[in-house]
């Protein structure tokens, strides 16, 4: 059965993108792709220190909603969704692209990770997506698409990835369970697993440059992906072209994940 899709394909869609830190962020690639395909954007920034780096990007993307969001601060998450409900009355797309672990817990190996560090990494990087989904679902009155960013270290051991491996594994599992629980509402949920990218968050990983070099060497296509590759993958998933896909973990890594 053919389906009629308007051009641009996301015209009229409302998208919340969480996790832009600068113009190298995966979240920025997603926001830019959505904007190019006609979606209207809500964009968040972590705090006042981050705002000067994010605000010019939000302005260039013509985002009518621009708000602070630190998921560790009580009430900020609820305030974002309240503003979306007041301004738009609906939401069609949610992108969760945030992760955090204390540096000493991230670089010390899983065996030496503190209980507090593990709990904080899990709360910010994983459970915050569940909380966002709970708030977003009532606004997705006509269905929608939710996406969270993972990494290959969720399923295979990347020695320098440490505590984030188990945390991202939990995030991928959450995406599957949310896809099941929200499917009846027409809401599709995916985990996106990009290859290594030069982002601010990735800079905290030990020997990250080695990961980049190895990925480029092992990728069947012979090169690294960029933030727009991730962004347009997410944009595709938000269109009716992907209307029967849900609960997937999609690798955007040039094929690195298929290599032994």
Backbone as CSV, one residue per row, in Angstrom:
resi,resn,N_x,N_y,N_z,CA_x,CA_y,CA_z,C_x,C_y,C_z
1,UNK,0.840,-1.190,0.000,0.000,0.000,0.000,0.874,1.240,0.000
2,UNK,0.621,2.151,-0.922,1.404,3.384,-0.978,0.903,4.362,0.073
3,UNK,1.780,5.242,0.526,1.401,6.271,1.480,1.845,7.616,0.940
4,UNK,1.011,8.606,1.156,1.337,9.946,0.711,2.081,10.676,1.821
5,UNK,3.262,11.161,1.494,4.098,11.849,2.474,4.371,13.260,1.977
6,UNK,4.076,14.272,2.792,4.287,15.654,2.350,5.762,15.982,2.206
7,UNK,6.067,16.978,1.410,7.439,17.473,1.257,7.513,18.888,1.811
8,UNK,8.472,19.229,2.655,9.426,18.294,3.266,8.740,17.320,4.221
9,UNK,9.346,16.166,4.397,8.655,15.038,5.018,8.294,15.237,6.482
10,UNK,8.963,16.138,7.194,8.641,16.359,8.607,7.924,17.685,8.841
11,UNK,7.426,18.294,7.776,6.708,19.561,7.920,5.505,19.387,8.846
12,UNK,5.402,20.255,9.831,4.319,20.175,10.807,4.662,19.377,12.041
13,UNK,5.759,18.628,12.015,6.170,17.845,13.179,6.826,18.728,14.233
14,UNK,6.627,18.359,15.493,7.229,19.063,16.616,8.251,18.138,17.268
15,UNK,9.492,18.611,17.375,10.579,17.756,17.859,11.296,18.381,19.050
16,UNK,11.478,17.607,20.095,12.298,18.010,21.241,13.641,17.304,21.133
17,UNK,14.715,18.087,21.124,16.067,17.535,21.047,16.825,17.939,22.309
18,UNK,17.242,16.936,23.066,17.939,17.158,24.329,19.381,16.684,24.198
19,UNK,20.330,17.558,24.477,21.720,17.127,24.500,22.667,17.925,23.631
20,UNK,22.211,19.049,23.063,23.131,19.863,22.278,24.072,20.613,23.210
21,UNK,25.366,20.441,22.991,26.373,21.180,23.747,27.091,22.186,22.864
22,UNK,27.268,21.824,21.588,27.924,22.698,20.613,27.623,22.154,19.223
23,UNK,28.272,22.717,18.202,27.960,22.295,16.830,28.609,20.973,16.439
24,UNK,29.284,20.320,17.396,29.828,18.984,17.148,28.984,17.892,17.792
25,UNK,27.928,18.288,18.486,27.091,17.333,19.209,26.245,16.488,18.261
26,UNK,26.091,15.225,18.604,25.178,14.360,17.859,23.775,14.968,17.860
27,UNK,23.363,15.506,19.001,22.034,16.106,19.103,21.869,17.258,18.121
28,UNK,22.938,18.012,17.883,22.843,19.106,16.915,22.634,18.559,15.508
29,UNK,23.308,17.464,15.170,23.098,16.835,13.872,21.642,16.414,13.695
30,UNK,21.040,15.896,14.776,19.635,15.499,14.722,18.743,16.719,14.518
31,UNK,18.982,17.757,15.321,18.160,18.962,15.224,18.264,19.586,13.839
32,UNK,19.470,19.625,13.301,19.675,20.216,11.978,18.965,19.412,10.901
33,UNK,19.026,18.105,10.995,18.345,17.250,10.015,16.836,17.436,10.102
34,UNK,16.301,17.473,11.319,14.860,17.682,11.486,14.449,19.023,10.880
35,UNK,15.248,20.048,11.150,14.941,21.389,10.652,14.949,21.407,9.121
36,UNK,15.943,20.763,8.525,16.031,20.740,7.065,14.831,20.043,6.426
37,UNK,14.231,19.117,7.178,13.092,18.371,6.660,11.761,18.954,7.122
38,UNK,11.803,20.154,7.735,10.571,20.886,7.995,10.013,20.848,9.392
39,UNK,10.669,20.149,10.329,10.140,20.072,11.691,10.400,21.367,12.459
40,UNK,9.552,21.616,13.449,9.740,22.728,14.369,10.407,22.178,15.621
41,UNK,11.321,22.959,16.208,12.192,22.426,17.240,12.007,23.050,18.616
42,UNK,12.148,22.203,19.622,12.370,22.633,20.994,13.763,22.146,21.360
43,UNK,14.594,23.045,21.847,15.994,22.726,22.139,16.310,23.106,23.580
44,UNK,17.088,22.271,24.242,17.477,22.552,25.621,18.986,22.745,25.730
45,UNK,19.392,23.408,26.806,20.810,23.569,27.125,21.003,23.190,28.585
46,UNK,22.193,22.705,28.912,22.421,22.131,30.235,22.311,23.155,31.356
47,UNK,23.008,24.294,31.198,23.045,25.302,32.258,23.517,26.628,31.658
48,UNK,23.685,27.627,32.515,24.076,28.951,32.021,25.466,28.943,31.385
49,UNK,26.332,28.065,31.850,27.659,27.951,31.244,27.556,27.444,29.806
50,UNK,26.618,26.553,29.562,26.457,25.969,28.227,25.651,26.867,27.296
51,UNK,24.826,27.731,27.859,23.885,28.507,27.042,24.540,29.286,25.892
52,UNK,25.651,30.003,26.122,26.239,30.773,25.008,26.680,29.920,23.827
53,UNK,26.944,28.630,24.059,27.360,27.728,22.984,26.165,27.168,22.217
54,UNK,25.016,27.089,22.898,23.845,26.451,22.299,22.869,27.469,21.709
55,UNK,22.760,28.629,22.339,21.755,29.605,21.913,21.886,30.042,20.445
56,UNK,23.107,30.312,19.955,23.216,30.677,18.532,22.751,29.561,17.602
57,UNK,22.952,28.323,18.008,22.512,27.185,17.195,20.988,27.097,17.189
58,UNK,20.389,27.292,18.353,18.926,27.260,18.451,18.311,28.381,17.624
59,UNK,18.975,29.550,17.649,18.475,30.682,16.877,18.562,30.397,15.376
60,UNK,19.677,29.812,14.949,19.854,29.491,13.531,18.839,28.446,13.063
61,UNK,18.449,27.571,13.988,17.478,26.531,13.659,16.039,26.989,13.888
62,UNK,15.887,28.258,14.251,14.569,28.882,14.425,13.710,28.147,15.448
63,UNK,14.348,27.724,16.543,13.622,26.990,17.576,12.802,27.947,18.438
64,UNK,11.474,27.808,18.471,10.657,28.700,19.283,10.700,28.391,20.776
65,UNK,11.151,27.171,21.111,11.259,26.772,22.518,12.725,26.496,22.817
66,UNK,13.273,27.243,23.777,14.681,27.116,24.141,14.775,27.247,25.655
67,UNK,15.071,26.146,26.341,14.966,26.116,27.795,16.124,25.351,28.431
68,UNK,16.437,25.666,29.698,17.462,24.911,30.404,16.940,23.532,30.791
69,UNK,17.828,22.553,30.762,17.448,21.213,31.214,18.667,20.459,31.727
70,UNK,18.720,20.342,33.026,19.646,19.438,33.699,18.760,18.402,34.367
71,UNK,18.795,17.170,33.894,17.872,16.158,34.403,18.125,15.825,35.869
72,UNK,19.253,16.309,36.408,19.544,16.091,37.827,18.888,17.146,38.708
73,UNK,18.383,18.211,38.096,17.761,19.298,38.860,16.259,19.073,38.912
74,UNK,15.730,18.962,40.100,14.310,18.683,40.278,13.446,19.768,39.627
75,UNK,12.495,19.331,38.847,11.531,20.242,38.252,11.861,20.727,36.858
76,UNK,13.130,20.667,36.448,13.480,21.213,35.134,12.895,20.383,33.996
77,UNK,12.893,19.080,34.143,12.340,18.220,33.096,10.841,18.480,32.932
78,UNK,10.154,18.562,34.047,8.714,18.827,34.010,8.420,20.186,33.375
79,UNK,9.282,21.176,33.665,9.082,22.518,33.107,9.199,22.527,31.594
80,UNK,10.114,21.742,31.056,10.283,21.670,29.600,9.021,21.121,28.946
81,UNK,8.498,20.045,29.492,7.316,19.449,28.877,6.068,20.290,29.100
82,UNK,6.018,21.008,30.215,4.902,21.928,30.430,4.928,23.038,29.383
83,UNK,6.128,23.534,29.069,6.256,24.587,28.054,5.863,24.071,26.679
84,UNK,6.246,22.842,26.370,5.863,22.247,25.083,4.349,22.091,24.999
85,UNK,3.749,21.630,26.085,2.306,21.476,26.103,1.588,22.797,25.911
86,UNK,2.119,23.860,26.529,1.494,25.182,26.421,1.697,25.779,25.034
87,UNK,2.914,25.660,24.489,3.246,26.280,23.205,2.672,25.511,22.012
88,UNK,2.802,24.188,22.058,2.428,23.365,20.907,1.187,22.502,21.139
89,UNK,1.028,22.036,22.367,-0.079,21.122,22.647,0.152,19.717,22.145
90,UNK,1.318,19.456,21.596,1.629,18.129,21.062,3.145,17.973,20.933
91,UNK,3.573,16.739,20.738,4.973,16.431,20.454,4.989,15.209,19.547
92,UNK,5.868,15.233,18.559,5.945,14.117,17.612,7.264,13.354,17.688
93,UNK,8.326,14.054,18.077,9.672,13.463,18.059,10.393,13.822,19.352
94,UNK,11.064,12.848,19.942,11.909,13.072,21.114,13.267,12.442,20.871
95,UNK,14.317,13.226,21.047,15.684,12.709,20.969,16.386,12.947,22.300
96,UNK,16.829,11.867,22.915,17.586,11.895,24.168,19.044,11.612,23.810
97,UNK,19.895,12.612,23.969,21.305,12.450,23.608,22.183,13.011,24.721
98,UNK,21.967,12.501,25.928,22.752,12.939,27.081,23.324,11.725,27.802
99,UNK,24.495,11.900,28.339,25.135,10.846,29.116,26.145,11.484,30.055
100,UNK,26.330,10.864,31.209,27.304,11.393,32.166,27.733,10.300,33.123
101,UNK,29.019,10.314,33.460,29.565,9.522,34.559,30.700,10.333,35.162
102,UNK,30.836,10.329,36.475,31.972,11.036,37.094,33.289,10.544,36.501
103,UNK,34.198,11.472,36.239,35.443,11.139,35.546,36.213,10.028,36.240
104,UNK,36.279,10.085,37.566,37.048,9.070,38.288,36.422,7.684,38.159
105,UNK,35.104,7.627,38.011,34.433,6.342,37.840,34.510,5.867,36.394
106,UNK,34.519,6.798,35.459,34.594,6.454,34.049,35.975,5.930,33.672
107,UNK,37.014,6.527,34.246,38.374,6.187,33.849,39.041,5.154,34.747
108,UNK,38.356,4.722,35.772,38.966,3.769,36.704,38.608,2.331,36.465
109,UNK,37.820,2.041,35.422,37.387,0.676,35.172,36.131,0.344,35.959
110,UNK,35.345,-0.598,35.461,34.080,-0.943,36.114,34.295,-1.500,37.520
111,UNK,35.342,-2.289,37.686,35.587,-2.913,38.983,35.773,-1.883,40.090
112,UNK,36.305,-0.743,39.725,36.577,0.301,40.709,35.528,1.416,40.718
113,UNK,34.461,1.233,39.977,33.412,2.258,39.930,32.651,2.280,41.255
114,UNK,32.475,3.449,41.803,31.758,3.585,43.068,30.262,3.375,42.865
115,UNK,29.585,3.013,43.930,28.131,2.847,43.855,27.461,4.164,43.495
116,UNK,27.961,5.254,44.066,27.377,6.564,43.782,27.600,6.957,42.328
117,UNK,28.807,6.686,41.810,29.104,7.005,40.421,28.269,6.178,39.469
118,UNK,28.095,4.897,39.780,27.282,4.021,38.938,25.835,4.509,38.925
119,UNK,25.328,4.851,40.101,23.938,5.302,40.207,23.722,6.607,39.445
120,UNK,24.687,7.515,39.525,24.533,8.786,38.819,24.593,8.590,37.310
121,UNK,25.521,7.743,36.865,25.615,7.452,35.434,24.317,6.832,34.925
122,UNK,23.752,5.937,35.706,22.515,5.273,35.304,21.343,6.256,35.288
123,UNK,21.287,7.141,36.269,20.175,8.079,36.345,20.204,9.073,35.184
124,UNK,21.367,9.696,34.959,21.460,10.724,33.917,21.404,10.111,32.523
125,UNK,22.092,9.007,32.324,22.275,8.456,30.981,21.174,7.504,30.548
126,UNK,20.437,6.961,31.514,19.441,5.943,31.184,18.051,6.281,31.724
127,UNK,17.924,6.373,33.038,16.583,6.537,33.588,15.947,7.868,33.204
128,UNK,16.761,8.867,32.905,16.189,10.143,32.465,15.389,9.964,31.174
129,UNK,15.782,9.011,30.341,15.021,8.743,29.121,13.646,8.169,29.449
130,UNK,13.593,7.313,30.446,12.309,6.765,30.886,11.412,7.884,31.404
131,UNK,11.995,8.794,32.172,11.216,9.916,32.695,10.724,10.820,31.564
132,UNK,11.592,11.050,30.577,11.171,11.840,29.418,10.043,11.154,28.664
133,UNK,10.149,9.860,28.482,9.121,9.114,27.769,7.779,9.216,28.484
134,UNK,7.820,9.159,29.803,6.579,9.252,30.592,5.899,10.604,30.384
135,UNK,6.690,11.670,30.289,6.144,13.004,30.090,5.778,13.272,28.632
136,UNK,6.514,12.661,27.719,6.283,12.894,26.298,5.067,12.150,25.768
137,UNK,4.834,10.949,26.282,3.774,10.094,25.730,2.400,10.777,25.680
138,UNK,1.972,11.479,26.732,0.647,12.127,26.650,0.573,13.210,25.578
139,UNK,1.717,13.777,25.193,1.740,14.810,24.158,1.791,14.225,22.753
140,UNK,2.111,12.940,22.659,2.166,12.278,21.354,0.793,11.704,21.040
141,UNK,-0.153,12.614,20.858,-1.558,12.241,20.720,-1.837,11.479,19.433
142,UNK,-1.042,11.724,18.423,-1.221,11.049,17.134,-0.076,10.088,16.852
143,UNK,0.550,9.600,17.912,1.720,8.753,17.751,2.984,9.591,17.695
144,UNK,4.117,8.936,17.633,5.373,9.678,17.593,6.556,8.740,17.613
145,UNK,7.731,9.334,17.695,8.980,8.565,17.681,9.909,9.080,18.769
146,UNK,10.427,8.170,19.574,11.400,8.492,20.613,12.704,7.776,20.292
147,UNK,13.825,8.477,20.498,15.136,7.897,20.199,16.139,8.261,21.283
148,UNK,16.992,7.321,21.631,18.048,7.556,22.605,19.372,7.072,22.027
149,UNK,20.442,7.772,22.368,21.757,7.465,21.799,22.518,6.443,22.643
150,UNK,22.950,5.382,21.993,23.727,4.339,22.643,25.123,4.287,22.021
151,UNK,25.777,3.142,22.160,27.105,2.942,21.571,27.390,1.445,21.565
152,UNK,28.279,1.014,20.672,28.621,-0.403,20.506,29.101,-1.040,21.811
153,UNK,29.641,-0.218,22.719,30.093,-0.726,24.018,28.972,-1.268,24.878
154,UNK,27.718,-1.097,24.452,26.587,-1.674,25.180,26.508,-3.185,24.998
155,UNK,27.011,-3.682,23.861,26.891,-5.111,23.566,28.233,-5.827,23.453
156,UNK,29.305,-5.076,23.209,30.649,-5.645,23.137,31.560,-4.858,24.075
157,UNK,32.576,-5.513,24.568,33.482,-4.850,25.513,34.418,-3.896,24.776
158,UNK,34.296,-2.624,25.097,35.241,-1.597,24.665,36.016,-1.230,25.931
159,UNK,37.268,-1.681,26.069,37.971,-1.566,27.356,37.910,-0.195,28.003
160,UNK,37.958,0.863,27.226,37.981,2.201,27.815,36.581,2.736,28.130
161,UNK,35.541,1.987,27.777,34.175,2.487,27.956,33.657,2.296,29.378
162,UNK,34.230,1.324,30.073,34.016,1.173,31.512,32.539,1.114,31.901
163,UNK,32.146,1.917,32.896,30.792,1.879,33.459,29.726,2.201,32.421
164,UNK,30.084,2.951,31.376,29.074,3.333,30.395,28.587,2.149,29.575
165,UNK,29.361,1.059,29.518,28.898,-0.132,28.801,27.634,-0.705,29.414
166,UNK,27.664,-1.058,30.710,26.438,-1.548,31.350,25.302,-0.527,31.329
167,UNK,25.632,0.754,31.459,24.593,1.791,31.456,23.914,1.858,30.088
168,UNK,24.694,1.835,29.012,24.097,1.877,27.676,23.348,0.577,27.352
169,UNK,23.804,-0.537,27.909,23.062,-1.786,27.725,21.680,-1.662,28.357
170,UNK,21.630,-1.045,29.525,20.341,-0.814,30.186,19.478,0.133,29.358
171,UNK,20.090,1.152,28.771,19.348,2.100,27.947,18.732,1.400,26.736
172,UNK,19.494,0.557,26.073,18.960,-0.172,24.917,17.789,-1.063,25.336
173,UNK,17.910,-1.706,26.488,16.823,-2.540,26.986,15.590,-1.697,27.298
174,UNK,15.808,-0.515,27.887,14.693,0.387,28.168,13.967,0.769,26.881
175,UNK,14.729,0.995,25.818,14.105,1.343,24.534,13.185,0.218,24.054
176,UNK,13.621,-1.005,24.213,12.789,-2.131,23.783,11.515,-2.234,24.624
177,UNK,11.660,-2.099,25.936,10.487,-2.208,26.805,9.523,-1.045,26.593
178,UNK,10.058,0.144,26.374,9.195,1.292,26.091,8.486,1.121,24.746
179,UNK,9.195,0.556,23.777,8.571,0.288,22.472,7.374,-0.639,22.647
180,UNK,7.520,-1.619,23.517,6.420,-2.542,23.797,5.264,-1.832,24.510
181,UNK,5.599,-1.064,25.543,4.561,-0.443,26.353,3.833,0.687,25.622
182,UNK,4.516,1.370,24.713,3.925,2.519,24.037,3.433,2.217,22.625
183,UNK,3.685,1.010,22.160,3.313,0.664,20.793,1.831,0.822,20.511
184,UNK,1.011,0.513,21.491,-0.427,0.622,21.315,-0.905,2.044,21.124
185,UNK,-0.067,3.005,21.500,-0.393,4.419,21.318,0.172,4.975,20.004
186,UNK,0.763,4.097,19.209,1.355,4.546,17.952,2.705,5.212,18.135
187,UNK,3.325,4.962,19.287,4.627,5.569,19.580,5.718,4.526,19.367
188,UNK,6.696,4.871,18.566,7.809,3.972,18.253,9.059,4.442,18.984
189,UNK,9.852,3.514,19.479,11.028,3.836,20.293,12.237,3.083,19.753
190,UNK,13.341,3.801,19.603,14.558,3.190,19.072,15.788,3.617,19.871
191,UNK,16.769,2.739,19.900,18.116,3.107,20.338,18.957,3.299,19.082
192,UNK,19.737,4.364,19.065,20.633,4.651,17.946,22.059,4.455,18.440
193,UNK,22.848,3.699,17.686,24.209,3.384,18.109,25.212,3.921,17.083
194,UNK,25.623,5.178,17.236,26.593,5.753,16.297,27.997,5.191,16.519
195,UNK,28.785,5.241,15.466,30.202,4.943,15.612,30.884,6.065,16.373
196,UNK,32.176,5.924,16.683,32.889,6.972,17.421,32.850,8.308,16.683
197,UNK,32.543,9.362,17.422,32.476,10.709,16.871,33.209,11.661,17.793
198,UNK,33.802,12.673,17.231,34.526,13.651,18.038,33.545,14.634,18.666
199,UNK,32.992,14.239,19.799,32.096,15.102,20.552,32.727,15.436,21.895
200,UNK,32.176,16.447,22.566,32.717,16.826,23.870,32.572,15.695,24.874
201,UNK,31.443,14.996,24.827,31.221,13.894,25.762,32.247,12.785,25.558
202,UNK,32.565,12.487,24.294,33.506,11.410,24.000,34.919,11.749,24.449
203,UNK,35.225,13.017,24.569,36.579,13.418,24.954,36.947,12.952,26.354
204,UNK,35.940,12.592,27.144,36.223,12.108,28.496,36.672,10.662,28.536
205,UNK,36.577,9.964,27.419,36.987,8.563,27.373,38.494,8.453,27.190
206,UNK,39.091,7.558,27.918,40.523,7.322,27.819,40.870,6.737,26.449
207,UNK,41.940,7.251,25.829,42.433,6.751,24.538,41.368,6.826,23.439
208,UNK,40.557,7.876,23.461,39.474,7.982,22.485,40.000,8.106,21.062
209,UNK,41.130,8.776,20.865,41.691,8.910,19.522,42.006,7.542,18.911
210,UNK,42.394,6.593,19.759,42.664,5.250,19.264,41.382,4.580,18.772
211,UNK,40.265,4.845,19.473,38.974,4.305,19.052,38.590,4.845,17.673
212,UNK,38.821,6.141,17.460,38.507,6.750,16.175,39.330,6.117,15.052
213,UNK,40.613,5.968,15.289,41.500,5.403,14.273,41.112,3.967,13.942
214,UNK,40.841,3.188,14.983,40.475,1.786,14.774,39.147,1.673,14.029
215,UNK,38.188,2.521,14.375,36.877,2.475,13.714,37.005,2.766,12.227
216,UNK,37.799,3.766,11.886,37.989,4.112,10.478,38.659,2.969,9.718
217,UNK,39.579,2.285,10.369,40.287,1.186,9.726,39.410,-0.045,9.541
218,UNK,38.496,-0.277,10.500,37.675,-1.491,10.481,36.362,-1.332,9.734
219,UNK,35.910,-0.109,9.528,34.618,0.109,8.870,34.657,-0.382,7.422
220,UNK,33.712,-1.199,7.009,33.674,-1.645,5.618,33.647,-0.496,4.614
221,UNK,33.019,0.624,4.972,32.995,1.749,4.037,34.278,2.568,4.103
222,UNK,35.147,2.264,5.075,36.474,2.861,5.113,36.572,4.268,5.650
223,UNK,35.530,4.744,6.330,35.591,6.089,6.885,34.651,6.221,8.073
224,UNK,34.879,7.267,8.866,34.048,7.526,10.029,32.721,8.161,9.603
225,UNK,31.716,8.000,10.457,30.456,8.693,10.240,30.542,10.078,10.873
226,UNK,29.554,10.929,10.558,29.512,12.248,11.177,28.131,12.491,11.779
227,UNK,27.963,13.638,12.420,26.717,13.890,13.148,25.507,13.966,12.218
228,UNK,25.709,14.374,10.975,24.578,14.436,10.050,24.144,13.044,9.596
229,UNK,25.074,12.102,9.542,24.687,10.720,9.254,23.721,10.223,10.322
230,UNK,24.031,10.526,11.568,23.150,10.137,12.675,21.834,10.915,12.591
231,UNK,21.939,12.218,12.321,20.757,13.055,12.271,19.754,12.603,11.212
232,UNK,20.227,12.300,10.028,19.306,11.900,8.962,18.755,10.494,9.182
233,UNK,19.499,9.647,9.889,18.943,8.350,10.274,17.766,8.551,11.218
234,UNK,17.941,9.437,12.194,16.850,9.726,13.132,15.673,10.379,12.419
235,UNK,15.967,11.251,11.476,14.896,11.897,10.718,14.087,10.863,9.943
236,UNK,14.786,9.921,9.316,14.088,8.845,8.598,13.167,8.074,9.532
237,UNK,13.661,7.738,10.716,12.860,6.960,11.661,11.612,7.699,12.120
238,UNK,11.658,9.031,12.048,10.516,9.843,12.465,9.489,10.038,11.357
239,UNK,9.800,9.585,10.157,8.881,9.756,9.030,7.968,8.535,8.885
240,UNK,6.889,8.681,8.123,6.032,7.516,7.841,6.742,6.398,7.084
241,UNK,7.892,6.704,6.477,8.650,5.644,5.798,9.069,4.548,6.779
242,UNK,9.192,4.896,8.053,9.636,3.932,9.074,8.500,3.549,10.012
243,UNK,7.277,3.633,9.530,6.103,3.490,10.397,5.957,2.099,11.003
244,UNK,6.600,1.096,10.456,6.493,-0.261,10.993,7.763,-0.704,11.731
245,UNK,8.646,0.256,12.024,9.856,-0.072,12.774,9.714,0.414,14.209
246,UNK,10.028,-0.449,15.160,10.053,-0.028,16.555,10.888,-1.002,17.373
247,UNK,11.494,-0.482,18.425,12.273,-1.323,19.327,13.629,-1.742,18.778
248,UNK,14.065,-1.081,17.716,15.333,-1.450,17.085,16.517,-0.743,17.750
249,UNK,17.677,-1.373,17.656,18.944,-0.687,17.894,19.601,-0.537,16.532
250,UNK,19.666,0.694,16.047,20.191,0.952,14.705,21.616,1.470,14.782
251,UNK,22.516,0.764,14.113,23.912,1.150,14.086,24.171,2.127,12.943
252,UNK,24.757,3.240,13.274,25.171,4.228,12.268,26.681,4.349,12.416
253,UNK,27.393,3.377,11.903,28.829,3.283,12.179,29.657,2.824,10.989
254,UNK,29.078,2.904,9.790,29.820,2.476,8.608,30.022,0.982,8.531
255,UNK,29.318,0.229,9.370,29.422,-1.234,9.333,30.415,-1.821,10.328
256,UNK,30.996,-0.998,11.209,31.974,-1.513,12.171,31.389,-2.644,13.002
257,UNK,30.103,-2.531,13.357,29.492,-3.513,14.268,29.414,-4.919,13.681
258,UNK,29.529,-5.069,12.353,29.434,-6.409,11.761,30.765,-7.148,11.762
259,UNK,31.840,-6.417,12.075,33.164,-7.022,11.979,33.516,-7.831,13.212
260,UNK,34.171,-8.966,13.001,34.591,-9.822,14.111,35.787,-9.182,14.815
